[in-house]
Amino acid sequence: MELKAYAKINWDLHVLGRRPDGFHALDMVMVNVSLCDTLAFSTQDSFEFTCSDPSLPTDGRNLVVKAAELLARAASRPCGAKIHLQKSIPPGGGMGGGSSDAACALRGLNTLWGLNWPIERLHPLAAELGSDVAFFLYGGWRRCLGRGEIVEALPGSRQWPQVHVFLVMPPLHVATPAVYKALRAPLWDGKSGIRDLSAVAQRVELTLQQLAGGVCTDLGSENDLTAPALEVQPTLALVRQALARHCPGRWLMSGSGAVHFAAPLPGEDGAKLRAALTNIPGLDIRVVAATTCTPEL
């Protein structure tokens, strides 16, 4: 059995403040993109995990292994399976690759082991594994709250048009804890800043219609981690200067970085834009063409 673990981009990301538990309260919109990892599952009595990327751990530090062990404990059954992870999503880029792999492991083993639990039963396990993991159980366009584990459907989003994006991947690592520390967010009062769900959906839908019609000059989105990520990794300025020059108003950083995305307009010379974003002096940039998607889970 093979399953796809799709990456995500943050269409927007608002930090409401610091919570008493040390996490940050968030209100953000995320969507899957077609770039994906692949997980292959097979049955065996013992547990074995391998990965195509030799830089990633394959022991208990990996979220796939943690997901398998957590589900086995919750189901009161032995943790037996063979999983191979073929990586395509860059680690530590803000696209949720590790979280998506973990959610994919939960879904795959849920089937392999014959548990057939509904997503609602897997959701608490996903939230325990990490802030973004629950999003990947559902996928598509979603609004996420809390530390990211509260997932809401955006009304009407299944009918929204696909968006073509260029994923701009610099060879830079931006540590998420360092970015949140640099943000210096104030304590959150537990209520202020949360947006109305319908208003969020209407704003995103309008932007997508403008993109499809070739009249979009601004995504109307913000990522509150943009400035602190630059403080942590100043070289990101080179990426943003290129994006501002070649795709003004239609780009954003995903998560805490370092990956950014740009949304070209219909009829725009995609090859020219891709070449311009690839050839940033001093950086070996990887640019991948992708589309937003709603995976069939």
VOZAKOL-921585 format. One line per field, with one value per atom (N, C-alpha, C): residue number from 1; residue in one letter; atom name; x, y, z. Coordinates in steps of 0.1 Angstrom, whole numbers. Example, Ala and Ser with C-alpha at 12.3 -4.5 7.8 and 13.67 -1.06 7.14 Angstrom:
# residues 2
pos 1;1;1;2;2;2
code a;a;a;s;s;s
site N;CA;C;N;CA;C
xx 132;123;132;128;137;129
yy -57;-45;-33;-22;-11;0
zz 78;78;78;71;71;79
//
This chain:
# residues 297
pos 1;1;1;2;2;2;3;3;3;4;4;4;5;5;5;6;6;6;7;7;7;8;8;8;9;9;9;10;10;10;11;11;11;12;12;12;13;13;13;14;14;14;15;15;15;16;16;16;17;17;17;18;18;18;19;19;19;20;20;20;21;21;21;22;22;22;23;23;23;24;24;24;25;25;25;26;26;26;27;27;27;28;28;28;29;29;29;30;30;30;31;31;31;32;32;32;33;33;33;34;34;34;35;35;35;36;36;36;37;37;37;38;38;38;39;39;39;40;40;40;41;41;41;42;42;42;43;43;43;44;44;44;45;45;45;46;46;46;47;47;47;48;48;48;49;49;49;50;50;50;51;51;51;52;52;52;53;53;53;54;54;54;55;55;55;56;56;56;57;57;57;58;58;58;59;59;59;60;60;60;61;61;61;62;62;62;63;63;63;64;64;64;65;65;65;66;66;66;67;67;67;68;68;68;69;69;69;70;70;70;71;71;71;72;72;72;73;73;73;74;74;74;75;75;75;76;76;76;77;77;77;78;78;78;79;79;79;80;80;80;81;81;81;82;82;82;83;83;83;84;84;84;85;85;85;86;86;86;87;87;87;88;88;88;89;89;89;90;90;90;91;91;91;92;92;92;93;93;93;94;94;94;95;95;95;96;96;96;97;97;97;98;98;98;99;99;99;100;100;100;101;101;101;102;102;102;103;103;103;104;104;104;105;105;105;106;106;106;107;107;107;108;108;108;109;109;109;110;110;110;111;111;111;112;112;112;113;113;113;114;114;114;115;115;115;116;116;116;117;117;117;118;118;118;119;119;119;120;120;120;121;121;121;122;122;122;123;123;123;124;124;124;125;125;125;126;126;126;127;127;127;128;128;128;129;129;129;130;130;130;131;131;131;132;132;132;133;133;133;134;134;134;135;135;135;136;136;136;137;137;137;138;138;138;139;139;139;140;140;140;141;141;141;142;142;142;143;143;143;144;144;144;145;145;145;146;146;146;147;147;147;148;148;148;149;149;149;150;150;150;151;151;151;152;152;152;153;153;153;154;154;154;155;155;155;156;156;156;157;157;157;158;158;158;159;159;159;160;160;160;161;161;161;162;162;162;163;163;163;164;164;164;165;165;165;166;166;166;167;167;167;168;168;168;169;169;169;170;170;170;171;171;171;172;172;172;173;173;173;174;174;174;175;175;175;176;176;176;177;177;177;178;178;178;179;179;179;180;180;180;181;181;181;182;182;182;183;183;183;184;184;184;185;185;185;186;186;186;187;187;187;188;188;188;189;189;189;190;190;190;191;191;191;192;192;192;193;193;193;194;194;194;195;195;195;196;196;196;197;197;197;198;198;198;199;199;199;200;200;200;201;201;201;202;202;202;203;203;203;204;204;204;205;205;205;206;206;206;207;207;207;208;208;208;209;209;209;210;210;210;211;211;211;212;212;212;213;213;213;214;214;214;215;215;215;216;216;216;217;217;217;218;218;218;219;219;219;220;220;220;221;221;221;222;222;222;223;223;223;224;224;224;225;225;225;226;226;226;227;227;227;228;228;228;229;229;229;230;230;230;231;231;231;232;232;232;233;233;233;234;234;234;235;235;235;236;236;236;237;237;237;238;238;238;239;239;239;240;240;240;241;241;241;242;242;242;243;243;243;244;244;244;245;245;245;246;246;246;247;247;247;248;248;248;249;249;249;250;250;250;251;251;251;252;252;252;253;253;253;254;254;254;255;255;255;256;256;256;257;257;257;258;258;258;259;259;259;260;260;260;261;261;261;262;262;262;263;263;263;264;264;264;265;265;265;266;266;266;267;267;267;268;268;268;269;269;269;270;270;270;271;271;271;272;272;272;273;273;273;274;274;274;275;275;275;276;276;276;277;277;277;278;278;278;279;279;279;280;280;280;281;281;281;282;282;282;283;283;283;284;284;284;285;285;285;286;286;286;287;287;287;288;288;288;289;289;289;290;290;290;291;291;291;292;292;292;293;293;293;294;294;294;295;295;295;296;296;296;297;297;297
code m;m;m;e;e;e;l;l;l;k;k;k;a;a;a;y;y;y;a;a;a;k;k;k;i;i;i;n;n;n;w;w;w;d;d;d;l;l;l;h;h;h;v;v;v;l;l;l;g;g;g;r;r;r;r;r;r;p;p;p;d;d;d;g;g;g;f;f;f;h;h;h;a;a;a;l;l;l;d;d;d;m;m;m;v;v;v;m;m;m;v;v;v;n;n;n;v;v;v;s;s;s;l;l;l;c;c;c;d;d;d;t;t;t;l;l;l;a;a;a;f;f;f;s;s;s;t;t;t;q;q;q;d;d;d;s;s;s;f;f;f;e;e;e;f;f;f;t;t;t;c;c;c;s;s;s;d;d;d;p;p;p;s;s;s;l;l;l;p;p;p;t;t;t;d;d;d;g;g;g;r;r;r;n;n;n;l;l;l;v;v;v;v;v;v;k;k;k;a;a;a;a;a;a;e;e;e;l;l;l;l;l;l;a;a;a;r;r;r;a;a;a;a;a;a;s;s;s;r;r;r;p;p;p;c;c;c;g;g;g;a;a;a;k;k;k;i;i;i;h;h;h;l;l;l;q;q;q;k;k;k;s;s;s;i;i;i;p;p;p;p;p;p;g;g;g;g;g;g;g;g;g;m;m;m;g;g;g;g;g;g;g;g;g;s;s;s;s;s;s;d;d;d;a;a;a;a;a;a;c;c;c;a;a;a;l;l;l;r;r;r;g;g;g;l;l;l;n;n;n;t;t;t;l;l;l;w;w;w;g;g;g;l;l;l;n;n;n;w;w;w;p;p;p;i;i;i;e;e;e;r;r;r;l;l;l;h;h;h;p;p;p;l;l;l;a;a;a;a;a;a;e;e;e;l;l;l;g;g;g;s;s;s;d;d;d;v;v;v;a;a;a;f;f;f;f;f;f;l;l;l;y;y;y;g;g;g;g;g;g;w;w;w;r;r;r;r;r;r;c;c;c;l;l;l;g;g;g;r;r;r;g;g;g;e;e;e;i;i;i;v;v;v;e;e;e;a;a;a;l;l;l;p;p;p;g;g;g;s;s;s;r;r;r;q;q;q;w;w;w;p;p;p;q;q;q;v;v;v;h;h;h;v;v;v;f;f;f;l;l;l;v;v;v;m;m;m;p;p;p;p;p;p;l;l;l;h;h;h;v;v;v;a;a;a;t;t;t;p;p;p;a;a;a;v;v;v;y;y;y;k;k;k;a;a;a;l;l;l;r;r;r;a;a;a;p;p;p;l;l;l;w;w;w;d;d;d;g;g;g;k;k;k;s;s;s;g;g;g;i;i;i;r;r;r;d;d;d;l;l;l;s;s;s;a;a;a;v;v;v;a;a;a;q;q;q;r;r;r;v;v;v;e;e;e;l;l;l;t;t;t;l;l;l;q;q;q;q;q;q;l;l;l;a;a;a;g;g;g;g;g;g;v;v;v;c;c;c;t;t;t;d;d;d;l;l;l;g;g;g;s;s;s;e;e;e;n;n;n;d;d;d;l;l;l;t;t;t;a;a;a;p;p;p;a;a;a;l;l;l;e;e;e;v;v;v;q;q;q;p;p;p;t;t;t;l;l;l;a;a;a;l;l;l;v;v;v;r;r;r;q;q;q;a;a;a;l;l;l;a;a;a;r;r;r;h;h;h;c;c;c;p;p;p;g;g;g;r;r;r;w;w;w;l;l;l;m;m;m;s;s;s;g;g;g;s;s;s;g;g;g;a;a;a;v;v;v;h;h;h;f;f;f;a;a;a;a;a;a;p;p;p;l;l;l;p;p;p;g;g;g;e;e;e;d;d;d;g;g;g;a;a;a;k;k;k;l;l;l;r;r;r;a;a;a;a;a;a;l;l;l;t;t;t;n;n;n;i;i;i;p;p;p;g;g;g;l;l;l;d;d;d;i;i;i;r;r;r;v;v;v;v;v;v;a;a;a;a;a;a;t;t;t;t;t;t;c;c;c;t;t;t;p;p;p;e;e;e;l;l;l
site N;CA;C;N;CA;C;N;CA;C;N;CA;C;N;CA;C;N;CA;C;N;CA;C;N;CA;C;N;CA;C;N;CA;C;N;CA;C;N;CA;C;N;CA;C;N;CA;C;N;CA;C;N;CA;C;N;CA;C;N;CA;C;N;CA;C;N;CA;C;N;CA;C;N;CA;C;N;CA;C;N;CA;C;N;CA;C;N;CA;C;N;CA;C;N;CA;C;N;CA;C;N;CA;C;N;CA;C;N;CA;C;N;CA;C;N;CA;C;N;CA;C;N;CA;C;N;CA;C;N;CA;C;N;CA;C;N;CA;C;N;CA;C;N;CA;C;N;CA;C;N;CA;C;N;CA;C;N;CA;C;N;CA;C;N;CA;C;N;CA;C;N;CA;C;N;CA;C;N;CA;C;N;CA;C;N;CA;C;N;CA;C;N;CA;C;N;CA;C;N;CA;C;N;CA;C;N;CA;C;N;CA;C;N;CA;C;N;CA;C;N;CA;C;N;CA;C;N;CA;C;N;CA;C;N;CA;C;N;CA;C;N;CA;C;N;CA;C;N;CA;C;N;CA;C;N;CA;C;N;CA;C;N;CA;C;N;CA;C;N;CA;C;N;CA;C;N;CA;C;N;CA;C;N;CA;C;N;CA;C;N;CA;C;N;CA;C;N;CA;C;N;CA;C;N;CA;C;N;CA;C;N;CA;C;N;CA;C;N;CA;C;N;CA;C;N;CA;C;N;CA;C;N;CA;C;N;CA;C;N;CA;C;N;CA;C;N;CA;C;N;CA;C;N;CA;C;N;CA;C;N;CA;C;N;CA;C;N;CA;C;N;CA;C;N;CA;C;N;CA;C;N;CA;C;N;CA;C;N;CA;C;N;CA;C;N;CA;C;N;CA;C;N;CA;C;N;CA;C;N;CA;C;N;CA;C;N;CA;C;N;CA;C;N;CA;C;N;CA;C;N;CA;C;N;CA;C;N;CA;C;N;CA;C;N;CA;C;N;CA;C;N;CA;C;N;CA;C;N;CA;C;N;CA;C;N;CA;C;N;CA;C;N;CA;C;N;CA;C;N;CA;C;N;CA;C;N;CA;C;N;CA;C;N;CA;C;N;CA;C;N;CA;C;N;CA;C;N;CA;C;N;CA;C;N;CA;C;N;CA;C;N;CA;C;N;CA;C;N;CA;C;N;CA;C;N;CA;C;N;CA;C;N;CA;C;N;CA;C;N;CA;C;N;CA;C;N;CA;C;N;CA;C;N;CA;C;N;CA;C;N;CA;C;N;CA;C;N;CA;C;N;CA;C;N;CA;C;N;CA;C;N;CA;C;N;CA;C;N;CA;C;N;CA;C;N;CA;C;N;CA;C;N;CA;C;N;CA;C;N;CA;C;N;CA;C;N;CA;C;N;CA;C;N;CA;C;N;CA;C;N;CA;C;N;CA;C;N;CA;C;N;CA;C;N;CA;C;N;CA;C;N;CA;C;N;CA;C;N;CA;C;N;CA;C;N;CA;C;N;CA;C;N;CA;C;N;CA;C;N;CA;C;N;CA;C;N;CA;C;N;CA;C;N;CA;C;N;CA;C;N;CA;C;N;CA;C;N;CA;C;N;CA;C;N;CA;C;N;CA;C;N;CA;C;N;CA;C;N;CA;C;N;CA;C;N;CA;C;N;CA;C;N;CA;C;N;CA;C;N;CA;C;N;CA;C;N;CA;C;N;CA;C;N;CA;C;N;CA;C;N;CA;C;N;CA;C;N;CA;C;N;CA;C;N;CA;C;N;CA;C;N;CA;C;N;CA;C;N;CA;C;N;CA;C;N;CA;C;N;CA;C;N;CA;C;N;CA;C;N;CA;C;N;CA;C;N;CA;C;N;CA;C;N;CA;C;N;CA;C;N;CA;C;N;CA;C;N;CA;C;N;CA;C;N;CA;C;N;CA;C;N;CA;C;N;CA;C;N;CA;C;N;CA;C;N;CA;C;N;CA;C;N;CA;C;N;CA;C;N;CA;C;N;CA;C;N;CA;C;N;CA;C;N;CA;C;N;CA;C;N;CA;C;N;CA;C;N;CA;C;N;CA;C;N;CA;C;N;CA;C;N;CA;C;N;CA;C;N;CA;C;N;CA;C;N;CA;C;N;CA;C;N;CA;C;N;CA;C;N;CA;C;N;CA;C;N;CA;C;N;CA;C;N;CA;C;N;CA;C;N;CA;C;N;CA;C;N;CA;C;N;CA;C;N;CA;C;N;CA;C;N;CA;C;N;CA;C;N;CA;C;N;CA;C;N;CA;C;N;CA;C;N;CA;C;N;CA;C
xx 8;0;9;6;13;3;7;-1;8;2;9;7;18;18;21;10;11;17;25;29;18;21;11;19;11;15;6;11;3;-2;-15;-20;-20;-22;-19;-15;-9;-6;-6;-15;-16;-13;-4;-1;-8;-17;-26;-18;-8;0;5;12;17;7;6;-4;4;-4;3;11;7;14;27;31;43;41;30;27;22;21;15;1;-8;-21;-21;-27;-26;-40;-41;-53;-48;-49;-42;-50;-47;-53;-42;-44;-35;-42;-34;-39;-28;-32;-22;-18;-6;-1;4;5;7;21;31;43;41;46;43;55;55;63;54;60;53;57;47;49;44;53;49;48;37;34;33;38;36;36;30;28;40;44;53;52;57;55;62;74;82;80;86;84;98;97;109;105;114;112;124;123;135;131;141;138;149;144;153;163;160;169;178;191;200;202;198;200;189;179;167;169;165;166;155;158;148;144;148;145;134;132;121;121;131;130;122;119;111;96;89;74;67;72;65;66;78;79;71;71;63;48;43;29;26;35;32;31;40;41;28;25;13;0;-2;-14;-14;-3;-3;-7;-2;-5;-20;-25;-39;-49;-44;-52;-49;-40;-36;-32;-23;-19;-4;3;17;20;31;35;43;36;43;39;49;48;61;62;73;69;76;72;85;84;95;90;97;94;103;97;104;102;112;111;112;103;104;102;95;93;105;111;123;121;129;127;130;123;125;123;114;112;99;91;78;66;68;58;52;56;49;52;64;66;66;73;73;59;51;37;29;30;22;26;39;43;37;36;30;16;8;-6;-8;0;-1;2;11;14;2;-5;-17;-28;-30;-40;-36;-24;-20;-20;-15;-16;-30;-38;-52;-59;-55;-60;-53;-39;-31;-35;-37;-40;-55;-63;-77;-85;-80;-87;-99;-97;-108;-114;-106;-111;-114;-125;-128;-117;-116;-107;-108;-120;-123;-116;-114;-107;-92;-87;-73;-68;-78;-74;-67;-71;-64;-50;-47;-34;-25;-31;-24;-20;-30;-27;-16;-15;-4;9;9;22;28;19;25;14;17;6;0;7;2;-4;-1;-4;-19;-28;-42;-47;-41;-45;-44;-33;-30;-40;-47;-57;-69;-71;-83;-79;-69;-64;-73;-69;-76;-74;-84;-83;-89;-82;-86;-82;-90;-86;-82;-71;-65;-63;-68;-67;-59;-59;-52;-37;-29;-15;-14;-26;-27;-36;-39;-45;-61;-67;-81;-83;-90;-91;-106;-108;-121;-122;-133;-135;-138;-133;-137;-149;-160;-172;-171;-175;-175;-161;-151;-138;-136;-144;-143;-146;-152;-155;-146;-136;-127;-117;-113;-104;-90;-83;-69;-60;-50;-40;-27;-21;-8;2;12;22;36;46;60;65;70;76;90;94;108;115;125;131;146;150;164;171;184;191;194;184;185;176;181;173;170;157;152;145;151;146;133;122;109;110;116;116;123;134;141;133;124;116;105;99;89;95;107;114;117;121;124;111;99;87;84;87;85;70;61;47;43;33;28;19;16;6;-7;-14;-27;-38;-48;-59;-70;-68;-77;-89;-90;-102;-99;-90;-89;-81;-85;-78;-83;-92;-98;-108;-106;-114;-127;-137;-149;-147;-151;-148;-154;-166;-172;-164;-160;-152;-139;-133;-120;-122;-133;-135;-139;-146;-150;-138;-129;-117;-108;-106;-97;-104;-117;-124;-123;-124;-123;-109;-99;-85;-83;-88;-87;-94;-105;-112;-104;-98;-90;-77;-72;-60;-64;-75;-80;-84;-88;-92;-81;-69;-57;-57;-64;-65;-60;-53;-49;-36;-35;-23;-17;-25;-21;-29;-22;-29;-38;-35;-43;-40;-28;-25;-12;-11;1;6;19;25;32;28;34;48;52;66;76;71;80;92;89;100;109;104;113;121;116;124;135;134;145;155;151;160;169;162;169;178;174;181;181;191;191;192;198;199;186;175;162;158;165;163;165;175;177;166;159;148;136;134;122;124;136;139;136;139;136;121;114;100;93;97;91;93;104;107;100;99;93;79;74;60;54;54;50;36;34;21;16;22;16;26;32;41;40;44;43;53;58;65;55;59;51;56;47;51;62;72;83;95;92;103;111;120;125;118;109;102;92;92;82;74;63;55;51;50;46;35;25;13;13;17;17;3;1;-12;-13;-26;-27;-21;-14;-8;6;10;23;33;45;55;61;56;60;75;79;93;103;99;107;107;95;94;102;101;108;123;128;142;147;139;143;144;135;135;146;150;160;174;176;189;191;189;192;207;214;229;232;242;246;238;228;219;216;217;213;199;190;176;169;160;152;138;133;119;111;99;91;77;72;58;48;38;28;14;4;-9;-15;-24;-32;-41;-44;-51;-59;-69;-76;-75;-66;-63;-76;-77;-88;-82;-86;-81;-90
yy -12;0;12;22;34;46;56;68;80;91;103;112;119;128;142;150;163;174;183;194;204;215;226;239;249;263;271;281;289;301;301;312;325;324;334;328;336;331;343;343;354;348;354;350;359;353;361;365;357;360;347;349;337;332;319;312;309;307;303;290;281;268;269;281;283;283;277;278;291;294;306;303;312;311;316;308;311;311;319;319;320;308;308;300;302;294;286;273;265;257;253;245;235;223;214;219;215;216;203;202;189;183;190;184;174;162;153;143;137;125;113;101;89;79;73;63;50;39;26;17;10;2;-13;-21;-36;-42;-54;-61;-69;-68;-78;-77;-87;-88;-77;-74;-63;-50;-39;-26;-22;-17;-13;0;10;22;26;29;34;47;54;67;69;76;78;89;98;109;104;102;97;107;120;130;129;122;122;109;111;99;89;77;66;59;65;59;67;67;73;88;94;109;113;103;106;105;115;116;104;97;85;74;72;62;65;78;82;80;83;80;66;57;43;38;42;37;43;55;61;54;51;44;30;23;9;9;19;20;23;32;36;24;16;4;-8;-7;-19;-31;-28;-39;-38;-48;-48;-38;-31;-22;-29;-35;-43;-38;-34;-29;-26;-25;-20;-7;4;16;22;26;33;46;57;71;76;79;86;101;108;122;131;141;151;165;166;178;182;194;197;198;191;192;206;211;224;236;234;246;253;248;255;249;237;231;219;216;206;192;189;176;165;168;158;156;166;165;157;160;153;138;135;121;114;121;115;112;122;120;109;108;97;83;83;71;66;76;73;67;73;69;55;53;41;29;31;20;17;28;26;16;16;7;-6;-6;-18;-27;-21;-29;-32;-28;-31;-24;-13;-6;2;8;16;26;33;44;56;63;76;86;96;107;114;115;121;114;101;93;94;96;98;112;122;136;138;133;136;130;119;114;123;128;138;150;155;168;165;153;150;149;145;144;157;167;180;190;202;213;212;208;208;194;184;170;169;174;173;178;190;195;185;177;168;156;154;143;147;160;165;170;180;185;195;200;210;224;232;246;245;249;248;260;264;274;267;270;263;273;269;277;270;276;270;271;260;260;254;253;247;234;229;216;216;228;230;233;224;225;227;238;241;241;236;237;251;256;269;267;273;271;273;264;265;262;258;257;246;236;225;229;240;245;256;259;270;265;274;270;267;258;255;268;269;280;274;279;275;283;277;284;279;288;284;283;272;270;273;283;288;283;274;267;270;280;283;272;270;260;266;270;276;269;268;262;273;274;284;277;278;270;277;269;275;281;274;280;293;295;307;318;315;325;330;321;325;333;330;337;352;353;366;374;368;375;383;378;385;389;379;381;384;393;395;384;383;373;375;364;365;365;373;374;363;354;343;345;357;360;370;379;390;384;390;387;376;367;356;362;357;363;355;361;354;344;332;322;325;330;333;345;355;366;361;351;346;339;330;323;332;342;351;359;363;370;361;349;339;336;334;331;342;355;366;367;365;365;354;342;332;335;341;346;356;365;376;370;360;353;346;339;332;341;353;363;372;370;378;392;395;409;411;401;401;409;419;426;424;418;415;404;394;382;386;398;402;394;387;378;383;379;383;371;370;360;367;366;374;369;358;353;358;365;370;378;388;397;389;382;374;364;358;348;355;367;374;378;381;383;371;359;347;343;345;341;353;363;375;372;360;357;356;355;354;367;378;391;389;381;380;373;364;357;367;374;383;395;399;410;405;393;387;385;380;379;392;402;415;421;418;424;417;403;396;391;392;388;397;410;419;417;416;414;400;391;378;367;369;359;360;350;349;338;339;329;318;306;295;292;291;288;297;291;299;299;295;296;283;282;292;292;283;282;294;300;310;305;311;307;320;318;329;324;333;329;337;331;338;339;349;351;343;340;333;341;335;341;347;347;352;342;347;338;330;318;310;306;303;299;311;323;334;337;336;339;328;316;305;307;311;313;324;335;347;343;334;331;320;313;303;309;319;326;337;335;345;344;355;355;350;341;337;325;321;310;300;287;276;273;280;280;268;261;251;257;257;262;251;248;237;243;240;243;234;239;231;237;230;235;233;241;238;226;218;206;202;194;188;173;166;152;144;133;123;114;116;108;97
zz 0;0;0;-9;-9;-8;0;3;1;-4;-6;6;10;21;15;13;6;15;9;17;18;26;27;26;23;24;34;40;49;40;37;29;37;50;60;73;82;95;105;114;124;138;145;159;168;176;185;198;202;214;220;231;238;248;249;258;271;282;295;294;285;284;276;271;264;249;244;229;225;212;207;202;204;199;184;175;161;155;144;136;121;114;101;91;78;67;61;59;53;41;32;21;16;12;6;-8;-11;-25;-30;-44;-50;-47;-42;-38;-27;-28;-18;-15;-3;0;-3;-3;-5;6;12;22;17;18;14;26;28;39;36;44;42;56;57;70;73;86;92;107;114;128;136;132;139;132;137;131;125;112;105;97;99;92;84;71;63;56;52;45;34;23;12;15;25;29;41;38;49;60;58;68;79;76;86;95;108;117;113;116;114;127;138;151;157;170;177;176;171;169;157;148;136;139;134;136;131;120;115;126;132;142;154;158;169;167;155;151;152;147;147;162;170;184;191;189;196;192;179;174;180;180;186;200;208;222;224;216;217;213;204;199;207;217;225;216;207;198;195;190;187;176;177;166;156;146;136;122;114;100;95;81;75;67;69;63;56;44;37;33;36;33;22;11;-1;0;4;6;-6;-7;-17;-11;0;7;15;13;20;35;44;58;63;73;79;71;61;52;54;64;67;59;52;45;51;64;72;67;61;56;67;78;89;94;96;101;91;78;68;68;70;70;82;94;106;104;98;96;86;76;66;73;82;89;98;104;112;103;91;82;76;72;66;76;88;97;102;103;106;97;84;74;75;75;75;87;98;110;111;102;102;113;118;129;123;112;105;114;122;130;122;125;118;121;113;115;129;133;146;158;156;166;165;153;151;154;154;156;169;181;193;193;186;185;176;165;157;165;172;180;190;196;205;198;186;178;175;171;167;163;163;161;147;137;123;119;126;122;119;128;126;113;109;96;85;85;74;74;85;85;76;75;67;53;53;41;34;22;15;21;19;25;39;49;63;71;80;90;103;108;120;131;143;155;166;178;189;186;188;184;170;163;150;149;161;162;160;161;159;145;138;123;119;111;107;92;86;71;68;56;51;42;45;37;22;14;0;-6;1;-4;-14;-13;-23;-37;-39;-52;-57;-48;-52;-63;-72;-82;-77;-84;-81;-83;-75;-77;-81;-91;-95;-88;-82;-74;-77;-75;-75;-61;-57;-44;-44;-38;-38;-26;-28;-17;-16;-8;-6;3;1;9;23;30;43;53;65;76;86;89;98;110;122;133;138;139;143;157;167;181;181;173;172;166;156;150;160;167;176;188;192;202;197;184;179;177;176;174;187;198;211;213;210;211;226;228;241;246;258;263;257;254;248;258;256;266;265;255;253;244;238;230;218;220;210;198;186;174;165;171;163;153;141;130;128;121;118;106;108;98;84;83;70;64;71;65;60;67;62;49;48;36;24;27;16;11;20;15;7;11;3;-10;-10;-23;-33;-28;-37;-43;-35;-40;-50;-48;-58;-71;-70;-82;-90;-82;-89;-95;-89;-95;-108;-107;-119;-131;-127;-137;-141;-135;-140;-135;-124;-120;-105;-100;-86;-85;-77;-75;-61;-52;-38;-33;-26;-21;-9;-3;9;21;21;32;39;52;59;67;70;78;89;101;112;116;110;113;102;92;82;87;95;100;110;120;129;122;111;103;97;92;86;96;109;120;123;122;125;113;101;89;79;81;72;57;53;39;32;40;33;26;30;23;8;4;-11;-18;-11;-17;-18;-8;-8;-18;-19;-29;-43;-46;-60;-61;-51;-52;-54;-46;-47;-61;-67;-80;-91;-91;-102;-100;-88;-85;-74;-76;-65;-60;-47;-40;-40;-48;-49;-44;-33;-27;-11;-5;10;14;27;33;39;38;44;58;68;81;87;93;98;88;76;65;65;56;47;33;30;18;16;4;1;-12;-14;-26;-33;-46;-55;-64;-66;-74;-87;-98;-111;-116;-125;-131;-144;-148;-161;-172;-181;-192;-189;-176;-173;-177;-181;-186;-174;-172;-160;-161;-173;-174;-171;-175;-172;-157;-151;-136;-129;-133;-126;-127;-139;-141;-132;-131;-123;-109;-104;-90;-87;-97;-95;-95;-103;-104;-95;-82;-72;-68;-70;-68;-54;-53;-39;-33;-40;-34;-45;-41;-50;-47;-54;-52;-60;-53;-60;-62;-74;-76;-82;-75;-79;-83;-94;-98;-91;-86;-79;-80;-75;-75;-61;-57;-44;-47;-37;-39;-26;-29;-18;-19;-12;-14;-10;-17;-14;-3;9;20;24
//
